[in-house]
């Protein structure tokens, strides 16, 4: 028998895990695991909520402190805007999912990209830049599409892992050409200066994984070699 929390092997008839202190739940014939372990799951849930509450309070205190310092010293927001948006971005990425029991990355990854785009928009506007619409936003959208699609395929498609991995890697390589194109339009840089190298390298790796998905001996070798 093993501990449901830390996984350590337990001796027979112990009531508490010697490593983490979790109560050991023994199943009777007429009881289900869901009922017996119900006293453990709420503790883990409350732990994540407590963590989220503490960090939410710390983020709020940090934002208020930055506002007080900036308006008392400079009379305006000054550099505080960068700090406040950085705190909000950190909150969206790391703290916001903790409020949910089972946060779905397919939902939260686009939220993270949206928060990143807003932060970049703020930087662009404050500095009177012209690069957000023609560079930052398209790059953020490309990253969002690739990341969300990759997570969704990995999460919901159980078969064809080599085909999925190969397709994702090839898509990342091709996205490098698009990124350099938007860089060329925005900053008037030379086209095909670096993207073809990235795209070519990623294409080779992706094609190899796709071939591994087709050729069984190669797939079996890779599974054994890398413990897949």
C-alpha positions as CSV (number, residue, x, y, z in Angstrom):
1,X,0.0,0.0,0.0
2,X,1.2,3.5,-0.8
3,X,0.5,7.0,0.6
4,X,-2.0,8.9,-1.5
5,X,-0.2,12.2,-1.0
6,X,3.6,11.5,-1.3
7,X,3.6,8.0,-2.7
8,X,5.9,6.4,-0.2
9,X,5.3,2.6,0.5
10,X,3.6,2.0,3.8
11,X,3.7,-0.9,6.1
12,X,0.6,-2.8,7.0
13,X,-1.8,-1.4,9.6
14,X,-0.2,2.0,9.9
15,X,-2.6,4.9,10.5
16,X,-0.4,7.8,9.5
17,X,2.2,8.2,6.7
18,X,5.7,8.4,8.4
19,X,7.0,10.8,5.7
20,X,4.2,13.4,5.2
21,X,1.8,12.7,8.1
22,X,-1.2,12.1,5.9
23,X,-3.9,9.8,7.4
24,X,-4.0,6.4,5.7
25,X,-7.4,5.5,4.4
26,X,-8.3,1.8,4.3
27,X,-11.2,0.7,2.0
28,X,-13.9,-1.5,3.3
29,X,-15.8,-3.7,0.9
30,X,-18.8,-1.4,0.8
31,X,-16.9,1.8,0.6
32,X,-15.5,3.6,-2.4
33,X,-12.2,5.4,-2.8
34,X,-14.0,8.6,-3.4
35,X,-15.7,8.5,0.0
36,X,-12.7,7.4,2.0
37,X,-10.3,9.9,0.5
38,X,-12.7,12.8,0.6
39,X,-11.1,14.1,3.8
40,X,-7.7,14.5,2.1
41,X,-8.7,16.3,-1.1
42,X,-10.2,19.4,0.6
43,X,-7.0,19.9,2.5
44,X,-5.1,20.2,-0.7
45,X,-7.7,22.5,-2.2
46,X,-7.7,24.8,0.8
47,X,-3.9,24.9,0.6
48,X,-3.9,26.3,-2.9
49,X,-6.6,28.8,-2.0
50,X,-4.6,29.9,1.0
51,X,-1.5,30.3,-1.2
52,X,-3.5,32.3,-3.8
53,X,-5.0,34.5,-1.1
54,X,-1.6,35.4,0.4
55,X,0.0,36.2,-2.9
56,X,-3.1,38.2,-4.0
57,X,-2.7,40.3,-0.9
58,X,1.0,40.7,-1.5
59,X,0.4,41.8,-5.1
60,X,-2.2,44.3,-4.0
61,X,0.1,45.7,-1.3
62,X,2.9,46.0,-3.9
63,X,0.7,47.9,-6.3
64,X,-0.5,50.3,-3.6
65,X,3.1,50.9,-2.5
66,X,4.3,51.7,-6.0
67,X,1.4,54.1,-6.5
68,X,2.1,55.9,-3.2
69,X,5.8,56.2,-4.0
70,X,5.4,57.4,-7.6
71,X,2.8,60.1,-6.8
72,X,4.5,61.3,-3.7
73,X,8.0,61.5,-5.3
74,X,7.2,62.3,-9.0
75,X,3.7,63.5,-8.9
76,X,2.7,61.0,-11.6
77,X,2.9,57.3,-12.4
78,X,6.4,57.5,-13.9
79,X,8.1,54.1,-13.8
80,X,5.3,52.6,-11.6
81,X,3.3,51.6,-14.6
82,X,5.9,49.1,-15.7
83,X,6.0,47.6,-12.3
84,X,2.2,47.5,-11.9
85,X,1.6,45.8,-15.2
86,X,4.5,43.4,-14.5
87,X,2.8,42.4,-11.2
88,X,-0.6,42.0,-13.0
89,X,1.1,39.8,-15.6
90,X,2.7,37.7,-12.9
91,X,-0.6,37.4,-11.2
92,X,-2.4,36.2,-14.4
93,X,0.2,33.6,-15.2
94,X,1.0,32.1,-11.7
95,X,-1.7,33.1,-9.2
96,X,-5.0,33.3,-11.1
97,X,-5.1,29.5,-11.9
98,X,-4.8,28.7,-8.2
99,X,-8.3,30.0,-7.6
100,X,-9.7,27.2,-9.7
101,X,-9.9,23.5,-8.7
102,X,-8.7,22.1,-12.1
103,X,-7.5,25.0,-14.2
104,X,-7.6,24.2,-17.9
105,X,-4.5,25.3,-19.7
106,X,-6.3,25.5,-23.0
107,X,-8.3,28.4,-21.4
108,X,-5.5,30.0,-19.3
109,X,-2.8,30.1,-22.0
110,X,-4.8,32.5,-24.2
111,X,-5.5,34.6,-21.0
112,X,-1.8,34.7,-20.3
113,X,-1.1,35.8,-23.9
114,X,-3.8,38.5,-23.7
115,X,-2.2,39.8,-20.5
116,X,1.2,39.8,-22.2
117,X,-0.2,41.7,-25.2
118,X,-1.7,44.3,-22.9
119,X,1.6,44.8,-21.1
120,X,3.4,45.3,-24.4
121,X,0.7,47.7,-25.6
122,X,1.2,49.8,-22.5
123,X,5.0,49.9,-23.1
124,X,4.4,50.8,-26.7
125,X,2.0,53.7,-25.8
126,X,4.1,55.1,-23.0
127,X,7.1,55.2,-25.3
128,X,5.2,56.5,-28.3
129,X,6.2,53.4,-30.2
130,X,4.8,52.1,-33.5
131,X,5.7,48.4,-33.1
132,X,2.7,46.9,-31.3
133,X,0.2,46.4,-34.1
134,X,2.8,45.4,-36.7
135,X,5.1,43.3,-34.6
136,X,4.2,42.6,-30.9
137,X,0.5,41.7,-31.5
138,X,1.1,39.3,-34.5
139,X,4.0,37.6,-32.6
140,X,1.8,37.2,-29.5
141,X,-1.1,35.8,-31.6
142,X,1.3,33.3,-33.3
143,X,2.6,32.2,-30.0
144,X,-0.9,31.9,-28.5
145,X,-2.1,29.7,-31.4
146,X,0.9,27.4,-31.3
147,X,0.9,27.0,-27.5
148,X,-2.8,26.5,-27.2
149,X,-3.0,24.1,-30.1
150,X,0.0,22.1,-28.8
151,X,-1.5,21.9,-25.3
152,X,-5.0,20.9,-26.6
153,X,-3.6,18.2,-28.9
154,X,-1.4,16.8,-26.1
155,X,-4.2,16.9,-23.6
156,X,-7.1,15.5,-25.6
157,X,-5.4,13.4,-28.3
158,X,-4.1,10.2,-26.8
159,X,-2.5,8.6,-29.9
160,X,-0.1,9.8,-32.5
161,X,2.4,11.5,-30.1
162,X,5.2,11.5,-32.7
163,X,3.0,13.0,-35.4
164,X,1.8,15.7,-33.0
165,X,5.3,16.5,-31.7
166,X,6.7,16.6,-35.3
167,X,3.9,18.9,-36.5
168,X,4.3,21.2,-33.6
169,X,8.1,21.5,-34.1
170,X,7.6,22.2,-37.8
171,X,4.9,24.8,-37.1
172,X,7.3,26.5,-34.6
173,X,10.0,26.6,-37.3
174,X,7.6,28.1,-39.9
175,X,6.5,30.7,-37.4
176,X,10.1,32.0,-37.3
177,X,9.7,33.1,-40.9
178,X,6.5,35.0,-40.0
179,X,8.1,36.6,-37.1
180,X,11.0,37.8,-39.2
181,X,8.5,39.1,-41.8
182,X,6.8,41.2,-39.2
183,X,10.2,42.3,-37.9
184,X,11.1,43.4,-41.5
185,X,7.9,45.4,-41.9
186,X,8.2,47.1,-38.5
187,X,11.9,47.8,-38.2
188,X,13.0,47.6,-41.8
189,X,15.5,44.8,-41.1
190,X,16.8,42.4,-43.7
191,X,14.5,39.5,-44.6
192,X,15.6,35.9,-44.3
193,X,18.6,36.8,-42.2
194,X,18.0,34.1,-39.5
195,X,14.5,32.6,-39.9
196,X,15.5,30.1,-42.6
197,X,18.1,28.5,-40.4
198,X,15.5,28.1,-37.6
199,X,12.8,26.9,-39.9
200,X,15.2,24.4,-41.6
201,X,16.5,23.0,-38.3
202,X,13.1,22.6,-36.9
203,X,11.8,21.1,-40.1
204,X,14.4,18.4,-40.0
205,X,13.7,17.5,-36.4
206,X,9.9,17.5,-37.0
207,X,10.2,15.4,-40.1
208,X,12.3,12.9,-38.2
209,X,9.6,12.6,-35.5
210,X,7.0,12.1,-38.1
211,X,9.0,9.4,-39.8
212,X,9.4,7.8,-36.3
213,X,5.7,7.7,-36.1
214,X,5.5,5.9,-39.4
215,X,8.4,3.5,-39.1
216,X,7.7,1.1,-36.2
217,X,11.3,-0.1,-35.6
218,X,12.5,3.5,-35.2
219,X,9.6,4.3,-33.0
220,X,10.3,1.3,-30.8
221,X,14.0,2.2,-30.5
222,X,13.2,5.8,-29.5
223,X,10.7,4.6,-26.9
224,X,13.3,2.3,-25.3
225,X,16.1,4.8,-25.7
226,X,14.3,7.7,-24.1
227,X,11.9,5.8,-21.9
228,X,8.9,7.1,-23.7
